[in-house]
Amino acid sequence: MDLSSYKNRFLFKLITNLLSFFISLALAGIVPRVLGVESFGNFNFIIGILTQVLLMLEMRTSTCFYTKLSQNLNSTSIIVFYLRLAILIFLVFFIIVFFFLVTPLKITIFPNQENKFIYMGIFIVGLNWFLEILSNIMDAHGDTIKLEIIKIVNKILGVLVLLLIIYTSSLSLTKYFFYQYFISLSLIISITYFINRKLFKHPVHVSKDENFGKEFYNYCAPLFFYLLLGFSYQFFDRWALQYYGGSFQQGLYSFSFNIANICLLFTSPIIPLMMREMSISFGKNDILGMAKIFRNQSPVIYAITAFFCCYVFTNSERIILLFGGDQYILASPILSIIIFYPLFSIYALIHSSVIYSNGRTRLFLIMNIVFAPISIISSFIMLSRLNMGGAGIALKETILAFINGIIYLFVNTHFLKVKATNYLIHFIIIPIIFVFLALIVKFSIELFPAISSAHAIVYLSISGLIYFIITIIITLYFPVVLSLKKDYLKKIYINHNNF
């Protein structure tokens, strides 16, 4: 493994993710407020439902593709093979959704939704999936820095275009769909141009000797029932929330979920880098190398995510007023719960990358056999009997993510031959530490009426800066927060001076 190259890409990914974080904050404060709760809820319901259908049909073939490509970077024929497979998957996806829309099933599956928005959603979901495939190709070939530059430029352009639309006319749901088309297509064209110039200087044909179909089948077939079960409860959550709570509850939940997911923008894109390096190590049968990557990166990624999530938890009402306004204030209890979902889910993503790298995907099936019925029953009770709306779904999702994280932890620490106890303590204690720090900052600021009564953006800027400084100081003196040693921090500092 080229450690220096990996560190460069890791550091650059962190920097660009920070920029993406602030850009996403800007978008989060514009779109929900301008569209309104119900239109925002309808958009997220349609995209959420269609995404689940496509992910079910895709059967993690994109993950298999990324893993195989990372292990054999000289192969361009596997790229051609998978792009053909992706087109076939999308055609099947379109036909299935079209069938839903021309039959009485449409009323049941897409309650109170217009056909034109569903058709528009089909292509947005397809474009986003294709964009993920292209990003995987660049990441697998170590072109992370170029990829992040392209993405940052695209996001800045996207914000400017959105502001222009709002300034010149109102932002309707139809215009927002077209805006999504523009952003996705411009990014796809840019990435495709780069990939084509680098990898496809000469025509490529898939040889009959390269039996990619069999390789993909062996990798993905054990995932079928896992994905089917996962699809069933994730689809049911979105559908049941729309059916029992309507577009308003869907909007409140989607708004809270999107705010919570912003906390992942800084760390989740790093997961493919980990998966790539661990796939390479596993291909060399280097379990110690995999353990080293896991030990050095997973606590840092988890702690950084906790830093953001815990701050949002302690300031949920002000954040809602800043990004959504009074119309979203009822989302406060939902956000206070769902904010811990990305924290626990990033932990599951870290451990999933280990599992995908070593191909032991049957574990996912076992997990879903247990959790799918529990999830569906819990959602039904919380929505139809307890009438908890989005808060019920948020509570259920967060609890299950927490349990999943612990189970994956014990499975992977056993495989990597590292001590589980240390990671378990870190998993539980880190959110407590950051919540405690955020509360100290909050209660301290409340002692100054001029700051506590200021506009939300002023209050959050000051408290966020203080929270950040305190966290940095504590981390430097007690690097155990990141499960690191002081010697390792010094080593990172020295190496980064050479970047």
N, C-alpha and C positions, 0 to 999 in steps of 0.2 A: 504493500500500500504506500503510495506517495503521500506521506504524512503532511509534508509542507504544503502540497497542493490542496489536500483536504482541509487544512487549517485556513488557508487563504479563502477557499470557497465557503467554509463555515463562517468566517468572520464577515465576508462580504454579504452573505445571506442574512446575517444578523442586522447589518447596517441597512440594507435595502428593506428588510422586513420592518424595521423601525419607521422608515419613510412610508411604507405601505400602511402601517398602523395609523399614522396621522392622516393620511389620505382617506382611509376607510372611516376614520372618525368624522371627517368632513362630510363624506357621503351619508353616513348614518344620521347626521344632523340635518340633512337636506331632504332626502327621499321620503322617509316616513312622514315628516311634517307636511310636505307639499301634497303627497298622494292622499293622506288621510288614513284613518285606521282601517276602514273596510276595504278600500282599494288595495292598500298595502297587504292586508290579510289575504285577499283573493289572489294577488300575484304570487305570494309565497306558498299558498295552498296548491295552486296549479303547478308551479315549479317543483315543489316538494313531492307531490304525487307522481309526476312524470319522471323525476329523477330516480325515485324508488323503483319504478317499472324498468327503466333503462339499466340501472345497476343490477337488477335481478337477471335481466337478459345477458348482460355483459359478463356475469359470473366470475369477476375478478381476473378476467383475461388480461386486462391492462396491467395488473400487478404482476402476473406471470410474465408478460412481455417485458416489463421493466427489469425483473429479476434475471431473466434469460439474457437480455441484452447487456446487462451489467457484467454478466459472467463471460460474454463473448462479444467484445466491443468491435471486433473486426468484421462482424457479420452485418451486412446491409440487407441481405435477402430476408432476414427475419422481420425487418421493418416493412418491407413490401408485403410480406405474408400477412402481418398483423393489420396493416392499413386496409387490405382487402377484406379481412375478417371483420374489421370495424364497420365498413360500409354495409356488409351483410347484416350485422347486428342492428344497425340503425334502421335498415329497411324493415326488418322484422318488428322492431319497436314502433315504427310508424304505422304499419299494418294493424298491429294489435290495438293501438290507441284509436285509430280510425274506426275499427270495429266497435269499440266502446261508444264512439260518438254517433254512429248511425243505427244503434240499437237502443232499446229501452234502458240498457245498463248505464247510459250516460247520466240519467237523472239520479241514479243511485250513487255512482262513483264520483261524479262531479256535480254535487248539488248546487243549484243557483249560479252556475258558471256559463258564460257565453262561449259558443263554439270557436269564435274567432280567436279568443284569448288562449284557448287550449291548443289550437293549431300553431299559434305563434310560440307558445311555450314548448312545443315539441322540438322546434328547430333551435331554440335557445339552449335547451338541455343537451341536444345533440352537439351543438357547437362547443359548449363548455366541456363536454366529455372529450371531444376531438382535441381541444386545446390542452387538456390534461395529458393526452397521449403524446402530443408534440413536446410538451414540457418534460415528460419522462425521457424522451429521446435525448434532449439536450443535457439533462441532469446525468443520465447514464454515461455520456461521453465527456463528462467533466466540464461542460460549458455553462456552469451555473452562473458565473459572473455575467456573461453575455445575456443569458436568459433574464436575470434580474434587472439588468439595465433596460432591456426591451419592455419588461413588465412595468417598471417605474415610469418610463416615458409614456406608456399607454395609459396608466392610471392618471397621470397629471393631465394628459389630453382629455381623458374621460371627464374629469372634474370640470375642466374649462367648457367642454361641450354641454354638460348638464347645466351649468350656470347660464350659458348662452340660451339654452332652451327655456329655462325658467324666466330669464330676463325679457325675452322676446315674446313669450306666450306662456300659458299655463301648462303645467306638466300633468297630462292625462295618463291613464293606464296604457292606452294605445301608444302614446309617444314614448312611454318608459320602456315598453317592449322593443320598439325600434331603436331606442338608445342602447339597449342591451345587445342588439344585433350589431350595431356599429362598433361597440367596444370589443366584442368577441372576434368579429371578422378582421378588424384592423390588427389585433394581436396575432391571430392565426396567420395572416398574410406575412407579417414580419418574421415570425418564427419559421414558417415554411420556407421563406426565401433563404434564411441562414442555413437551415438543414440541407436544402437542396444544393447549395453552393459547396458545402463542406463534405457531404456524404455521397451525393449522387452525381459525381462528375461523369460517370459512365453508366450505361443502361444496366439494370440489375434484374436477374431472373431467378425465381425460386427453383432450385434443383429438386428433382424427384428424390434424390438421396437425402435431402434435408427434410426429415419427417417432422415438421413443426406441429402439424395437426395432432400427432400422437403425444408429443411433449406437452402441448397445451391441455390436451384431454387428461393426461395423467396428473397434471398439476391442479386443474380446475374441477374435475369430476367429483372428488371428495367434498368439494365446497357446495355442491348443488343443493343438498338439503339444508345445509347451514344458511345459504343465501335465501332459500325459499322461506325458511323460518324467520330470518331477519327481515325479509321483505314483508312478511305477514304482519309483524307487530309494528314496524315503522310505518307501513302504509295505513294500518288501522289507527295509529295515533293521530295522524294528520286528518284522516277521513272522519274519525269519531269526534274530533275537536270541531270540525266544520259542521258536522251533523247535529251535535248537541249544543255547541256554543255559538255557531254561526260565524260570519265573517269578522264580527267585532272581536270575539275571543281569539280567533285565528290571527287577527292583526296584533293584538296585545302580546300573544305568545311569540309570533314571528319577530316583532320588534325586540322583545327581550332576548330571544334566541340569537338574533343578529348582533345585538350589542355584546352578548356574552362571547360570541364567536370571534369578535374583533380581538379578544384576548389571545386567540390562537394564531392570529396572523403573524405574530412575531416569532413563533416557535414551530408551528406545524410544518412550514415548508422545509425545515431542517431534517425532518424525518426521512424523506427520500435519500438524503445524503448518507444518513446512518444505514439505511437499508442497502444502498449501493455498496458501501464499504463492507458491511457484514456479509452480503452476498458473495463478494469477492473472496473474503476470508473463508467462508464456508466452502466455496468452490475449491479452495486449497486445503480443506479439512483443518483449518486453523481455528479451533474453538477458543484458544487463548486470545487470539486476535479479536474475535467477536466479543469476548468478555471484556477486553480492554476498551473497545469502542463503547460498549454498553456502560461500563463503569465510569468512564470519563464524561460521557455526553448526557445520559439519561437524567441524572440528578440536576444538572444545570438547566436542561430544558424544562423539567418539572418545576423547579424553583422560580424560573423567570415567568412561567405561566401563572404560578401562584401569586407572584408579585402583583400582576395586573388584576387577576380575579378577586383577590381579597380587598383591593382598593375599591373596586366597583361595588363589592358587597357592602362596604361601610358607607358608601355615598350613592346608593342606588336612586334615591328620590331626586337628588340634584342632577344626576346624570340623565335621568328620564326627562326632567324639565328642560335640560339643555338641548337634548337631541330630538325629543318628540313634542315637547310642549304639554300643556294641560290636558290635551286630548288623550295622552298616553299615561296619565298619572296612575290609573288603575293597574298598570303593569308593574308597579313597584314590588308587590309580593312575588310576582312571577320572576322578575329579574333577580331578586334576592336569593331565590332558590336555584334558578337555572344557571347562575353565574359559576357555580361549582361544577357544572356538567363539563365544560371544556377543560377544566383542570383535571378531572378524573379521566376524561376521554383522551387527553393527550398522553396520559400514562398508559392507557390501553393501546394507543397508536404506537408508542415506543416499543411496547412488548409485542405488538402485532408484527412490527418490522423484523423482530428476531424470528418469529414463527414463520413468516413468509420467506425469510432468507434461508431457513433450513428445510422448508417444504413440509413441515409437520402441521399441515392445515386441517387435519381431521379434528384437532382440538376445537376449532371454531364450531364444527357441527355439534360436538358434545355440549358445548356451552349454550348453543341456541336451542337445543332440544329441551334443556332445563329452563332457560330464561324466556323463551318466546311465549309459552302459555302463561307464565307468571306476569309478563308484561301486558299481554292482551287483557287478562282478567283484571289486573290492577287499573288499567286505563278505563275499562268499562265501568268499574265500580266508582272511580273518582269522577267520571264525566256524567254518567247516567243516574247514579244513585246519590252521590255526595255533591254533585253539581259544582265541582271545584274549578271547572274550566281549564284555562292554560296553566294555572298553579298546580293542578293535579298531575298533568302531563310532566311538568317541570320536576315535581317531587319524585315521581316514579323514575324518570330518566336519570336523575342525579344519583339516586340510591343504587340503581342497577349498575351505573358506571363505576361507582365506588367498589361494589362487590366484584365486578369484572376485573378491575385493576388489581385487587388483592390476589385473585385466582391466577391471573397471568403472571404476577410477580413470583409466586411460588413455583409455577411451572418452568419459567425461564431461568430463574436463579439455579434451579436444579440442573437444567441443561447446560448452562454456562459455568457451572461449578463455582458459583460465588455465594457468599453468605446472605441468606434471605432476610435475616433479622434486621440488619442495618438499613436495608432498603425499605422494609416495612415501617420502621420507626421514622425514617425520612418522609415517607409517603403520608403519614398521619400527622406528624408534628409540624411540617412546613406550613400548611394552611393556618394552623393555630398561631404560629409565630407571626405570620404576615397580617392576619386579622388583628392580633394584639397591637402590632405596630401601627396599623392604619387607624385603630380606635384611639390610641394615644394621641396621634396627630389630630384626629377629629375633635376629641374632647379638649385638647389644648387650644385649638383655633377658636372653639366656641367661647373661650374666655375673652376674646377680642371681638366685640360687637361690630366693629367697622368691617372686619373680614367676614364674620359669620353671616352678616346681613347683605353682603355684596352680591353682585350678579353671579350666577352659577359658574360662568367661565372663569371669573376672577377667583372665586373660592376654590374651585377645582385645580386651577393652575398653581395657586399658592400651596394648598395642602398636598397636591401631587408632588411638587418640587421638594417640600420638606420630607415627605414620605420616601422619596427617592434617595435623598441625601442620607437620611438615617439608615436606610437599607444598605447603601453602599458602605457606610462606615462599619456597620455590624458585620457585613460580609467580609470586609478586609481583615477585621480583627478575629472574626469567628468563621473562617471559610467552611467549617463543617456544615453550615447552612446549605452549601452547594455540594456537600459530601466531598470536599476537596481539602487538600493539605496546603499549608502556606508555601512549602517548597514547590508545589505544583503551580500555584499562582505566580510565583517568581519566574518559573520556567516559561509560563504562558507570556508573561510580560516581556521577557528577554526575546522570545521567538517573534512576538508581534512587532518588536522594534525593527525587525528585518523585513517586514512586509512592505 
